[in-house]
Amino acid sequence: MDCADCQEQVHEYLQREVNEDLAAAITAHIANCDHCEDLYATEDQLNKVIRESCETQTPEQVIEKIRQHIAELG
């Protein structure tokens, strides 16, 4: 595993879309390469930010209306 291979696969690695052998090779490379470790950390952080920004919460007003409707039915 060299840096080019690692960098090409890091996204799939983070998404757990690589087989066990490739995952082991990437893990070993990242552990021994500061540059690829930094890339991994950046990609991982970016994925976390994207996931968090996509999370939505139901407004309290909607929850209350649902509760009222359930109470009326029950």
N, C-alpha and C positions, 0 to 999 in steps of 0.2 A: 504494500500500500504506500503510495507516495502522495504528496500534497495535492496534486491535480486530481487524482482519483478520489481522495477524501473530500475535497471541496465540491466535486461533482455530485457526490452521494450524500452530503451532510443533511440536506433537506429531507430526503427519503429516510435517512437514519433517524432523524428527529421524529418523523411520523411513524416510525417502526414499520417501514415498508421494505426493509431489506432482510435477506435471510440471515440465519444465525452466524454463519461463517463470515459474511461480509460485515455484519454488526461487530463481531469480535475484532476483525481487522481494523475497522474504523475506530473502535474504542481504544485499541492498542496504539494506533497512530496518534490519536488526539492526546493520549497520555504522555506521549514522547515528543510532541511538536507544539511549541508555544503558539506559532502562527495559526495552526488549525484549531488549537484549543480556543484561541480568541474568536475565530470564526464561528465555532460551535456555540460559544457563549453568546455571541451577538445574535445568531440565528435563533437560539433558544429563547432569548429575551424578546426578540421580535415576535415569535410565535405566541408567547405569553401575552404581550400587549394586544395582539390581534384578537386572541381568544377573549380577553377581558373586555375589549371594546365592542365585541359582538354580543356580549351577554345583555339581556334586557330584563327589566323587572316590571312586573305588573303593577300599574298604579293602584294605590290604596282604594280609590273610588271604584274601580272596576271590581276589586275583591269584595268590597262592601255590597255592591249591587248583586254579585253572584250569591253572597251569603243571604241577602234579603230574598232573592228568588228561590233559593233552596228552602228557606224558612216558610215561604208562602206555599210551596209544594208539599211540605212535610206536615 
